[in-house]
Amino acid sequence: MFCVECGAEGKVYESVCEECFLKKHKLVELPDTLDFEMCKECGSFLVGSKWVKVPVERAIEMVLDEAMSYEKEVDSSRFTVDIIPEDEMNFSIVVECDMYVYDLRTSKELQSRVRLKPSQCVTCTRKKSMYYEAILQVRADGRDLSEEELDRITEVVHNRVEASTDTFISKEERMHTGLDFYMGSNDVARKLSKELASTYSAQEQSSPKLVGMKDGHDLYRVTYLVRLPQYKVGDVINYQGTLYQVRKMATTVSLMNLEDWDMQSFPPSELVGSRVEDCFHLDAVLLAQTESEIQIMDPDTLKTVSIKKPEGFQSSGEEVSIIKCEKGIFIAPSQKD
């Protein structure tokens, strides 16, 4: 076979040799200038129709991927880009594009200029206008939230919002009784409600409120209420006349029977109404012990008290940790369990 353009013999592509074929086809083109928007509030970039929060170098690569146009003969391609900043908003770029055309591998260097245009993304626009789609409320049953709970729940909510690209907190209220988060995404608020309920063995409920219409559809604003139980990890509760210490809280609640240290798990709904006991964690002098019980000195009355040994209890010191409640005195379980 020979090339119909130059007469060279050998393999041809569309009746011409490799050299003539590559002269005849541009294969890939790139506009001389690429303009795209950058949010002046959060630094995200508009790529196509979507705002993305990525480094500027990655945003340029994403815009290039959409802007480069290939001829139909190109089977596959990949490119690398060298970005030369002119200033904070303008960049010169050199693109090296590797392509396969039929069984040919070729490359082409392209040059262009990127110009960032200051704008404001949808999220920041809504945030500035105090827009919100849902309210996430966190409360506890019959008590105030502890400072530790307030801090930890706030941290979880902020982390989830920061990890999301399409939501924000337009307003936040912190009280001893609980937390309120006014959120820009109903979907994120719903997921957070389920996550917190699972983490804290809490009850959850939602309450939608009609606030208007858009494109013929009703618009609702939803309040998600997460209600933590009356007890916390470490509390002693009275469940059906037996005292248990709360050991773990998740989708189920792990309880340890204070008398024998037997572990049991219950769904949170089964423990509704269980009373939190007023108990004190104290150190008591160990007076004597047998295989089945120990004798201690009550640190309040200085009287000798006998306590049944739970299975697995061991003591080699002169003192023992106890939990003293109205219903009696118990050996305190190890917090490592």
Short mmCIF file of the C-alpha atoms (twelve columns), coordinates in Angstrom:
data_MODEL
# 
_entry.id   MODEL 
# 
loop_
_atom_site.group_PDB 
_atom_site.id 
_atom_site.type_symbol 
_atom_site.label_atom_id 
_atom_site.label_alt_id 
_atom_site.label_comp_id 
_atom_site.label_asym_id 
_atom_site.label_seq_id 
_atom_site.Cartn_x 
_atom_site.Cartn_y 
_atom_site.Cartn_z 
_atom_site.pdbx_PDB_model_num 
ATOM 1   C CA . MET A 1   0.000   0.000   0.000   1 
ATOM 2   C CA . PHE A 2   1.092   3.557   -0.579  1 
ATOM 3   C CA . CYS A 3   0.071   7.046   0.525   1 
ATOM 4   C CA . VAL A 4   -2.176  8.847   -1.989  1 
ATOM 5   C CA . GLU A 5   -0.746  12.187  -0.800  1 
ATOM 6   C CA . CYS A 6   3.043   11.676  -0.871  1 
ATOM 7   C CA . GLY A 7   3.393   8.246   -2.478  1 
ATOM 8   C CA . ALA A 8   5.261   6.702   0.452   1 
ATOM 9   C CA . GLU A 9   4.846   2.961   0.683   1 
ATOM 10  C CA . GLY A 10  3.747   1.259   3.890   1 
ATOM 11  C CA . LYS A 11  0.800   1.223   6.239   1 
ATOM 12  C CA . VAL A 12  -1.853  3.819   5.522   1 
ATOM 13  C CA . TYR A 13  -4.622  5.444   7.542   1 
ATOM 14  C CA . GLU A 14  -7.601  6.687   5.545   1 
ATOM 15  C CA . SER A 15  -5.446  6.140   2.405   1 
ATOM 16  C CA . VAL A 16  -2.534  8.263   3.649   1 
ATOM 17  C CA . CYS A 17  0.650   7.493   5.574   1 
ATOM 18  C CA . GLU A 18  1.117   8.234   9.239   1 
ATOM 19  C CA . GLU A 19  2.904   11.551  8.600   1 
ATOM 20  C CA . CYS A 20  0.282   12.831  6.174   1 
ATOM 21  C CA . PHE A 21  -2.530  11.600  8.376   1 
ATOM 22  C CA . LEU A 22  -1.239  13.556  11.377  1 
ATOM 23  C CA . LYS A 23  -0.732  16.664  9.230   1 
ATOM 24  C CA . LYS A 24  -4.288  16.373  7.935   1 
ATOM 25  C CA . HIS A 25  -5.978  16.017  11.353  1 
ATOM 26  C CA . LYS A 26  -5.866  18.378  14.308  1 
ATOM 27  C CA . LEU A 27  -7.169  15.503  16.501  1 
ATOM 28  C CA . VAL A 28  -7.639  17.729  19.570  1 
ATOM 29  C CA . GLU A 29  -8.392  21.409  20.119  1 
ATOM 30  C CA . LEU A 30  -8.533  23.724  23.109  1 
ATOM 31  C CA . PRO A 31  -9.942  27.275  23.324  1 
ATOM 32  C CA . ASP A 32  -7.360  30.028  23.632  1 
ATOM 33  C CA . THR A 33  -9.030  31.210  26.842  1 
ATOM 34  C CA . LEU A 34  -10.939 29.323  29.519  1 
ATOM 35  C CA . ASP A 35  -13.159 31.309  31.874  1 
ATOM 36  C CA . PHE A 36  -14.862 29.755  34.886  1 
ATOM 37  C CA . GLU A 37  -16.311 30.990  38.145  1 
ATOM 38  C CA . MET A 38  -14.859 30.846  41.664  1 
ATOM 39  C CA . CYS A 39  -16.975 31.541  44.744  1 
ATOM 40  C CA . LYS A 40  -15.419 34.490  46.577  1 
ATOM 41  C CA . GLU A 41  -16.918 33.262  49.876  1 
ATOM 42  C CA . CYS A 42  -15.890 29.588  50.119  1 
ATOM 43  C CA . GLY A 43  -13.414 29.177  47.240  1 
ATOM 44  C CA . SER A 44  -15.392 26.503  45.379  1 
ATOM 45  C CA . PHE A 45  -15.414 26.391  41.557  1 
ATOM 46  C CA . LEU A 46  -18.215 26.061  39.012  1 
ATOM 47  C CA . VAL A 47  -17.372 23.132  36.759  1 
ATOM 48  C CA . GLY A 48  -20.117 22.581  34.219  1 
ATOM 49  C CA . SER A 49  -23.298 23.032  36.234  1 
ATOM 50  C CA . LYS A 50  -21.888 21.915  39.591  1 
ATOM 51  C CA . TRP A 51  -19.978 23.774  42.286  1 
ATOM 52  C CA . VAL A 52  -17.028 21.745  43.576  1 
ATOM 53  C CA . LYS A 53  -14.683 22.457  46.463  1 
ATOM 54  C CA . VAL A 54  -11.276 21.277  45.253  1 
ATOM 55  C CA . PRO A 55  -7.802  22.810  44.879  1 
ATOM 56  C CA . VAL A 56  -7.526  25.222  41.956  1 
ATOM 57  C CA . GLU A 57  -5.178  22.837  40.110  1 
ATOM 58  C CA . ARG A 58  -7.792  20.089  40.228  1 
ATOM 59  C CA . ALA A 59  -10.524 22.518  39.148  1 
ATOM 60  C CA . ILE A 60  -8.449  23.513  36.096  1 
ATOM 61  C CA . GLU A 61  -7.990  19.842  35.184  1 
ATOM 62  C CA . MET A 62  -11.748 19.268  35.478  1 
ATOM 63  C CA . VAL A 63  -12.527 22.283  33.280  1 
ATOM 64  C CA . LEU A 64  -9.935  21.149  30.737  1 
ATOM 65  C CA . ASP A 65  -11.528 17.713  30.621  1 
ATOM 66  C CA . GLU A 66  -14.784 19.336  29.519  1 
ATOM 67  C CA . ALA A 67  -13.238 21.985  27.247  1 
ATOM 68  C CA . MET A 68  -10.974 19.781  25.122  1 
ATOM 69  C CA . SER A 69  -12.633 18.614  21.908  1 
ATOM 70  C CA . TYR A 70  -11.421 15.514  20.069  1 
ATOM 71  C CA . GLU A 71  -11.984 14.373  16.523  1 
ATOM 72  C CA . LYS A 72  -13.942 11.163  16.093  1 
ATOM 73  C CA . GLU A 73  -10.819 9.265   15.032  1 
ATOM 74  C CA . VAL A 74  -9.331  9.509   18.532  1 
ATOM 75  C CA . ASP A 75  -9.967  6.228   20.359  1 
ATOM 76  C CA . SER A 76  -8.565  7.176   23.770  1 
ATOM 77  C CA . SER A 77  -6.603  9.981   25.344  1 
ATOM 78  C CA . ARG A 78  -5.059  11.329  28.518  1 
ATOM 79  C CA . PHE A 79  -3.401  14.611  29.305  1 
ATOM 80  C CA . THR A 80  -1.076  16.298  31.764  1 
ATOM 81  C CA . VAL A 81  -1.071  20.009  32.434  1 
ATOM 82  C CA . ASP A 82  1.605   22.435  33.548  1 
ATOM 83  C CA . ILE A 83  0.001   25.386  35.344  1 
ATOM 84  C CA . ILE A 84  1.888   28.677  35.524  1 
ATOM 85  C CA . PRO A 85  0.229   31.260  37.807  1 
ATOM 86  C CA . GLU A 86  0.180   34.833  36.531  1 
ATOM 87  C CA . ASP A 87  -1.619  36.074  39.617  1 
ATOM 88  C CA . GLU A 88  -4.331  34.721  41.962  1 
ATOM 89  C CA . MET A 89  -7.002  34.758  39.245  1 
ATOM 90  C CA . ASN A 90  -5.081  34.097  35.996  1 
ATOM 91  C CA . PHE A 91  -3.005  31.126  34.863  1 
ATOM 92  C CA . SER A 92  -1.099  30.125  31.746  1 
ATOM 93  C CA . ILE A 93  -1.356  26.420  31.002  1 
ATOM 94  C CA . VAL A 94  0.540   24.013  28.791  1 
ATOM 95  C CA . VAL A 95  -1.282  20.769  28.067  1 
ATOM 96  C CA . GLU A 96  0.453   17.628  26.824  1 
ATOM 97  C CA . CYS A 97  -2.172  15.328  25.323  1 
ATOM 98  C CA . ASP A 98  -1.370  11.671  24.554  1 
ATOM 99  C CA . MET A 99  -3.763  9.934   22.165  1 
ATOM 100 C CA . TYR A 100 -4.385  6.656   20.412  1 
ATOM 101 C CA . VAL A 101 -5.728  6.996   16.863  1 
ATOM 102 C CA . TYR A 102 -6.391  3.623   15.280  1 
ATOM 103 C CA . ASP A 103 -3.139  1.853   16.238  1 
ATOM 104 C CA . LEU A 104 -1.106  5.063   16.307  1 
ATOM 105 C CA . ARG A 105 0.105   6.644   19.502  1 
ATOM 106 C CA . THR A 106 0.725   10.347  19.193  1 
ATOM 107 C CA . SER A 107 0.920   13.444  21.353  1 
ATOM 108 C CA . LYS A 108 0.158   17.102  20.938  1 
ATOM 109 C CA . GLU A 109 1.031   20.174  22.974  1 
ATOM 110 C CA . LEU A 110 -1.677  22.794  23.518  1 
ATOM 111 C CA . GLN A 111 -1.539  26.161  25.215  1 
ATOM 112 C CA . SER A 112 -4.304  28.208  26.755  1 
ATOM 113 C CA . ARG A 113 -5.041  30.756  29.462  1 
ATOM 114 C CA . VAL A 114 -7.354  30.264  32.443  1 
ATOM 115 C CA . ARG A 115 -9.217  33.218  33.940  1 
ATOM 116 C CA . LEU A 116 -11.128 32.875  37.204  1 
ATOM 117 C CA . LYS A 117 -14.195 35.048  37.572  1 
ATOM 118 C CA . PRO A 118 -15.329 35.987  41.122  1 
ATOM 119 C CA . SER A 119 -18.852 34.821  41.847  1 
ATOM 120 C CA . GLN A 120 -20.940 33.311  44.627  1 
ATOM 121 C CA . CYS A 121 -22.047 29.687  44.789  1 
ATOM 122 C CA . VAL A 122 -25.602 28.615  45.501  1 
ATOM 123 C CA . THR A 123 -24.688 27.358  48.974  1 
ATOM 124 C CA . CYS A 124 -23.085 30.647  50.069  1 
ATOM 125 C CA . THR A 125 -25.939 32.653  48.571  1 
ATOM 126 C CA . ARG A 126 -28.443 30.647  50.593  1 
ATOM 127 C CA . LYS A 127 -26.302 30.770  53.707  1 
ATOM 128 C CA . LYS A 128 -26.122 34.571  53.559  1 
ATOM 129 C CA . SER A 129 -29.886 34.777  53.213  1 
ATOM 130 C CA . MET A 130 -30.356 32.507  56.305  1 
ATOM 131 C CA . TYR A 131 -32.021 29.878  54.106  1 
ATOM 132 C CA . TYR A 132 -32.673 26.495  55.681  1 
ATOM 133 C CA . GLU A 133 -34.568 23.340  54.747  1 
ATOM 134 C CA . ALA A 134 -34.549 21.554  58.081  1 
ATOM 135 C CA . ILE A 135 -34.003 22.018  61.806  1 
ATOM 136 C CA . LEU A 136 -32.076 19.372  63.700  1 
ATOM 137 C CA . GLN A 137 -32.993 19.498  67.388  1 
ATOM 138 C CA . VAL A 138 -31.176 17.475  70.061  1 
ATOM 139 C CA . ARG A 139 -32.682 17.119  73.522  1 
ATOM 140 C CA . ALA A 140 -32.547 14.668  76.420  1 
ATOM 141 C CA . ASP A 141 -35.455 13.043  78.265  1 
ATOM 142 C CA . GLY A 142 -36.027 14.732  81.611  1 
ATOM 143 C CA . ARG A 143 -32.572 16.286  81.935  1 
ATOM 144 C CA . ASP A 144 -30.172 18.807  80.457  1 
ATOM 145 C CA . LEU A 145 -27.476 17.673  78.081  1 
ATOM 146 C CA . SER A 146 -24.043 17.472  79.690  1 
ATOM 147 C CA . GLU A 147 -21.241 19.734  78.463  1 
ATOM 148 C CA . GLU A 148 -19.510 16.653  77.058  1 
ATOM 149 C CA . GLU A 149 -22.624 15.696  75.087  1 
ATOM 150 C CA . LEU A 150 -23.093 19.252  73.847  1 
ATOM 151 C CA . ASP A 151 -19.485 19.433  72.655  1 
ATOM 152 C CA . ARG A 152 -19.398 15.972  71.081  1 
ATOM 153 C CA . ILE A 153 -22.700 16.317  69.219  1 
ATOM 154 C CA . THR A 154 -21.720 19.769  67.943  1 
ATOM 155 C CA . GLU A 155 -18.423 18.320  66.693  1 
ATOM 156 C CA . VAL A 156 -20.193 15.472  64.881  1 
ATOM 157 C CA . VAL A 157 -22.658 17.838  63.179  1 
ATOM 158 C CA . HIS A 158 -19.931 20.274  62.102  1 
ATOM 159 C CA . ASN A 159 -17.758 17.454  60.736  1 
ATOM 160 C CA . ARG A 160 -20.608 16.059  58.632  1 
ATOM 161 C CA . VAL A 161 -21.488 19.502  57.289  1 
ATOM 162 C CA . GLU A 162 -17.857 20.277  56.406  1 
ATOM 163 C CA . ALA A 163 -17.579 16.944  54.599  1 
ATOM 164 C CA . SER A 164 -20.644 17.754  52.495  1 
ATOM 165 C CA . THR A 165 -20.495 19.939  49.400  1 
ATOM 166 C CA . ASP A 166 -24.109 21.084  49.378  1 
ATOM 167 C CA . THR A 167 -25.124 22.045  52.885  1 
ATOM 168 C CA . PHE A 168 -24.348 24.510  55.643  1 
ATOM 169 C CA . ILE A 169 -25.544 25.638  59.054  1 
ATOM 170 C CA . SER A 170 -27.318 28.971  58.701  1 
ATOM 171 C CA . LYS A 171 -28.043 29.281  62.420  1 
ATOM 172 C CA . GLU A 172 -27.004 27.400  65.548  1 
ATOM 173 C CA . GLU A 173 -28.390 27.620  69.081  1 
ATOM 174 C CA . ARG A 174 -26.767 26.014  72.113  1 
ATOM 175 C CA . MET A 175 -28.592 25.749  75.425  1 
ATOM 176 C CA . HIS A 176 -28.256 23.591  78.540  1 
ATOM 177 C CA . THR A 177 -31.433 21.855  77.443  1 
ATOM 178 C CA . GLY A 178 -30.087 20.996  74.008  1 
ATOM 179 C CA . LEU A 179 -29.004 22.065  70.532  1 
ATOM 180 C CA . ASP A 180 -30.728 23.467  67.451  1 
ATOM 181 C CA . PHE A 181 -29.099 23.433  64.009  1 
ATOM 182 C CA . TYR A 182 -30.807 25.228  61.091  1 
ATOM 183 C CA . MET A 183 -29.494 23.323  58.078  1 
ATOM 184 C CA . GLY A 184 -29.398 24.010  54.372  1 
ATOM 185 C CA . SER A 185 -30.017 20.392  53.373  1 
ATOM 186 C CA . ASN A 186 -32.953 18.278  54.470  1 
ATOM 187 C CA . ASP A 187 -31.116 15.126  53.350  1 
ATOM 188 C CA . VAL A 188 -28.059 15.822  55.537  1 
ATOM 189 C CA . ALA A 189 -30.270 16.723  58.510  1 
ATOM 190 C CA . ARG A 190 -32.178 13.438  58.136  1 
ATOM 191 C CA . LYS A 191 -28.965 11.391  57.971  1 
ATOM 192 C CA . LEU A 192 -27.554 13.191  61.021  1 
ATOM 193 C CA . SER A 193 -30.767 12.510  62.926  1 
ATOM 194 C CA . LYS A 194 -30.416 8.775   62.276  1 
ATOM 195 C CA . GLU A 195 -26.690 8.785   63.079  1 
ATOM 196 C CA . LEU A 196 -27.157 10.550  66.429  1 
ATOM 197 C CA . ALA A 197 -30.098 8.329   67.338  1 
ATOM 198 C CA . SER A 198 -27.979 5.251   66.656  1 
ATOM 199 C CA . THR A 199 -24.950 6.584   68.551  1 
ATOM 200 C CA . TYR A 200 -26.847 7.660   71.671  1 
ATOM 201 C CA . SER A 201 -29.644 5.060   71.807  1 
ATOM 202 C CA . ALA A 202 -31.982 7.980   71.237  1 
ATOM 203 C CA . GLN A 203 -35.518 8.297   69.935  1 
ATOM 204 C CA . GLU A 204 -36.059 10.269  66.742  1 
ATOM 205 C CA . GLN A 205 -39.068 11.825  65.130  1 
ATOM 206 C CA . SER A 206 -39.708 14.250  62.280  1 
ATOM 207 C CA . SER A 207 -42.308 16.939  61.776  1 
ATOM 208 C CA . PRO A 208 -42.793 18.478  58.296  1 
ATOM 209 C CA . LYS A 209 -44.291 21.936  57.839  1 
ATOM 210 C CA . LEU A 210 -45.661 23.230  54.537  1 
ATOM 211 C CA . VAL A 211 -43.916 26.519  53.684  1 
ATOM 212 C CA . GLY A 212 -44.878 27.104  50.046  1 
ATOM 213 C CA . MET A 213 -44.828 25.740  46.512  1 
ATOM 214 C CA . LYS A 214 -42.260 25.504  43.729  1 
ATOM 215 C CA . ASP A 215 -42.931 24.371  40.153  1 
ATOM 216 C CA . GLY A 216 -46.318 23.070  41.251  1 
ATOM 217 C CA . HIS A 217 -44.928 20.995  44.126  1 
ATOM 218 C CA . ASP A 218 -45.414 21.550  47.858  1 
ATOM 219 C CA . LEU A 219 -42.325 22.716  49.734  1 
ATOM 220 C CA . TYR A 220 -41.815 21.441  53.271  1 
ATOM 221 C CA . ARG A 221 -39.450 22.434  56.058  1 
ATOM 222 C CA . VAL A 222 -38.767 19.490  58.364  1 
ATOM 223 C CA . THR A 223 -37.861 19.511  62.050  1 
ATOM 224 C CA . TYR A 224 -35.942 16.427  63.192  1 
ATOM 225 C CA . LEU A 225 -35.987 15.807  66.942  1 
ATOM 226 C CA . VAL A 226 -33.397 13.498  68.493  1 
ATOM 227 C CA . ARG A 227 -34.216 12.809  72.138  1 
ATOM 228 C CA . LEU A 228 -31.465 11.196  74.171  1 
ATOM 229 C CA . PRO A 229 -32.533 8.918   77.039  1 
ATOM 230 C CA . GLN A 230 -32.546 10.038  80.647  1 
ATOM 231 C CA . TYR A 231 -29.421 7.973   81.352  1 
ATOM 232 C CA . LYS A 232 -25.821 8.245   80.119  1 
ATOM 233 C CA . VAL A 233 -22.916 5.793   79.985  1 
ATOM 234 C CA . GLY A 234 -21.821 5.157   83.586  1 
ATOM 235 C CA . ASP A 235 -25.236 5.903   85.121  1 
ATOM 236 C CA . VAL A 236 -26.997 3.337   87.286  1 
ATOM 237 C CA . ILE A 237 -30.611 2.669   86.324  1 
ATOM 238 C CA . ASN A 238 -33.398 0.720   87.974  1 
ATOM 239 C CA . TYR A 239 -34.929 -1.600  85.394  1 
ATOM 240 C CA . GLN A 240 -37.732 -3.820  86.648  1 
ATOM 241 C CA . GLY A 241 -36.405 -3.621  90.206  1 
ATOM 242 C CA . THR A 242 -32.800 -4.540  89.376  1 
ATOM 243 C CA . LEU A 243 -29.908 -2.086  89.332  1 
ATOM 244 C CA . TYR A 244 -27.784 -1.942  86.185  1 
ATOM 245 C CA . GLN A 245 -24.881 0.228   85.130  1 
ATOM 246 C CA . VAL A 246 -25.064 1.608   81.587  1 
ATOM 247 C CA . ARG A 247 -21.945 0.406   79.782  1 
ATOM 248 C CA . LYS A 248 -22.485 1.180   76.094  1 
ATOM 249 C CA . MET A 249 -25.077 3.049   74.060  1 
ATOM 250 C CA . ALA A 250 -25.703 2.484   70.359  1 
ATOM 251 C CA . THR A 251 -28.585 0.844   68.479  1 
ATOM 252 C CA . THR A 252 -28.934 -1.263  71.643  1 
ATOM 253 C CA . VAL A 253 -28.057 -0.407  75.241  1 
ATOM 254 C CA . SER A 254 -25.547 -2.631  77.042  1 
ATOM 255 C CA . LEU A 255 -26.263 -2.958  80.769  1 
ATOM 256 C CA . MET A 256 -24.294 -4.661  83.530  1 
ATOM 257 C CA . ASN A 257 -26.143 -6.125  86.504  1 
ATOM 258 C CA . LEU A 258 -24.404 -4.653  89.545  1 
ATOM 259 C CA . GLU A 259 -24.964 -7.766  91.653  1 
ATOM 260 C CA . ASP A 260 -23.275 -10.337 89.412  1 
ATOM 261 C CA . TRP A 261 -21.768 -8.242  86.550  1 
ATOM 262 C CA . ASP A 262 -23.851 -10.108 84.000  1 
ATOM 263 C CA . MET A 263 -24.014 -8.171  80.699  1 
ATOM 264 C CA . GLN A 264 -27.300 -7.802  78.835  1 
ATOM 265 C CA . SER A 265 -28.433 -5.765  75.835  1 
ATOM 266 C CA . PHE A 266 -31.815 -4.100  75.419  1 
ATOM 267 C CA . PRO A 267 -33.470 -2.028  72.711  1 
ATOM 268 C CA . PRO A 268 -33.785 1.589   73.898  1 
ATOM 269 C CA . SER A 269 -37.579 1.416   73.648  1 
ATOM 270 C CA . GLU A 270 -37.669 -1.327  76.304  1 
ATOM 271 C CA . LEU A 271 -35.843 0.887   78.804  1 
ATOM 272 C CA . VAL A 272 -38.160 3.892   78.479  1 
ATOM 273 C CA . GLY A 273 -39.316 4.804   81.984  1 
ATOM 274 C CA . SER A 274 -36.312 3.251   83.741  1 
ATOM 275 C CA . ARG A 275 -35.285 5.429   86.658  1 
ATOM 276 C CA . VAL A 276 -31.765 6.790   87.057  1 
ATOM 277 C CA . GLU A 277 -30.605 6.079   90.601  1 
ATOM 278 C CA . ASP A 278 -28.700 8.540   92.778  1 
ATOM 279 C CA . CYS A 279 -25.484 6.642   93.394  1 
ATOM 280 C CA . PHE A 280 -21.998 7.543   94.557  1 
ATOM 281 C CA . HIS A 281 -18.672 6.108   93.443  1 
ATOM 282 C CA . LEU A 282 -16.427 5.715   96.490  1 
ATOM 283 C CA . ASP A 283 -13.295 3.932   97.668  1 
ATOM 284 C CA . ALA A 284 -13.748 1.673   100.701 1 
ATOM 285 C CA . VAL A 285 -11.282 -0.126  102.945 1 
ATOM 286 C CA . LEU A 286 -11.151 -3.864  102.214 1 
ATOM 287 C CA . LEU A 287 -11.347 -5.707  105.529 1 
ATOM 288 C CA . ALA A 288 -11.554 -9.351  104.475 1 
ATOM 289 C CA . GLN A 289 -12.590 -11.589 101.593 1 
ATOM 290 C CA . THR A 290 -13.582 -15.178 100.890 1 
ATOM 291 C CA . GLU A 291 -14.232 -16.991 97.637  1 
ATOM 292 C CA . SER A 292 -17.825 -15.715 97.514  1 
ATOM 293 C CA . GLU A 293 -17.837 -12.343 99.270  1 
ATOM 294 C CA . ILE A 294 -15.826 -9.437  100.597 1 
ATOM 295 C CA . GLN A 295 -16.154 -7.302  103.692 1 
ATOM 296 C CA . ILE A 296 -15.589 -3.560  103.475 1 
ATOM 297 C CA . MET A 297 -15.884 -0.592  105.775 1 
ATOM 298 C CA . ASP A 298 -18.710 1.707   104.707 1 
ATOM 299 C CA . PRO A 299 -16.861 5.035   104.197 1 
ATOM 300 C CA . ASP A 300 -19.917 6.955   105.431 1 
ATOM 301 C CA . THR A 301 -20.995 4.966   108.509 1 
ATOM 302 C CA . LEU A 302 -17.683 3.140   109.181 1 
ATOM 303 C CA . LYS A 303 -19.722 -0.061  109.620 1 
ATOM 304 C CA . THR A 304 -18.654 -3.435  108.263 1 
ATOM 305 C CA . VAL A 305 -20.638 -4.448  105.163 1 
ATOM 306 C CA . SER A 306 -20.563 -7.805  103.365 1 
ATOM 307 C CA . ILE A 307 -20.844 -7.768  99.565  1 
ATOM 308 C CA . LYS A 308 -21.284 -10.743 97.257  1 
ATOM 309 C CA . LYS A 309 -18.377 -11.137 94.853  1 
ATOM 310 C CA . PRO A 310 -19.360 -10.880 91.181  1 
ATOM 311 C CA . GLU A 311 -17.792 -13.433 88.871  1 
ATOM 312 C CA . GLY A 312 -14.400 -12.224 87.680  1 
ATOM 313 C CA . PHE A 313 -13.767 -9.811  90.536  1 
ATOM 314 C CA . GLN A 314 -10.226 -9.738  91.871  1 
ATOM 315 C CA . SER A 315 -8.650  -7.465  94.440  1 
ATOM 316 C CA . SER A 316 -5.129  -7.431  95.838  1 
ATOM 317 C CA . GLY A 317 -5.068  -3.974  97.367  1 
ATOM 318 C CA . GLU A 318 -6.225  -2.519  100.646 1 
ATOM 319 C CA . GLU A 319 -9.104  -0.617  99.057  1 
ATOM 320 C CA . VAL A 320 -11.896 -1.447  96.657  1 
ATOM 321 C CA . SER A 321 -14.043 0.803   94.467  1 
ATOM 322 C CA . ILE A 322 -17.749 0.653   95.298  1 
ATOM 323 C CA . ILE A 323 -21.030 2.078   94.061  1 
ATOM 324 C CA . LYS A 324 -23.294 3.114   96.917  1 
ATOM 325 C CA . CYS A 325 -27.005 3.460   96.151  1 
ATOM 326 C CA . GLU A 326 -30.175 3.588   98.222  1 
ATOM 327 C CA . LYS A 327 -30.751 -0.111  97.444  1 
ATOM 328 C CA . GLY A 328 -27.323 -1.184  98.658  1 
ATOM 329 C CA . ILE A 329 -23.585 -1.203  98.088  1 
ATOM 330 C CA . PHE A 330 -22.024 -2.920  95.065  1 
ATOM 331 C CA . ILE A 331 -18.489 -3.534  93.862  1 
ATOM 332 C CA . ALA A 332 -17.856 -1.072  91.035  1 
ATOM 333 C CA . PRO A 333 -17.210 -2.793  87.686  1 
ATOM 334 C CA . SER A 334 -13.964 -2.061  85.880  1 
ATOM 335 C CA . GLN A 335 -14.388 0.699   83.335  1 
ATOM 336 C CA . LYS A 336 -12.268 -1.297  80.854  1 
ATOM 337 C CA . ASP A 337 -15.057 -3.792  80.205  1 
# 
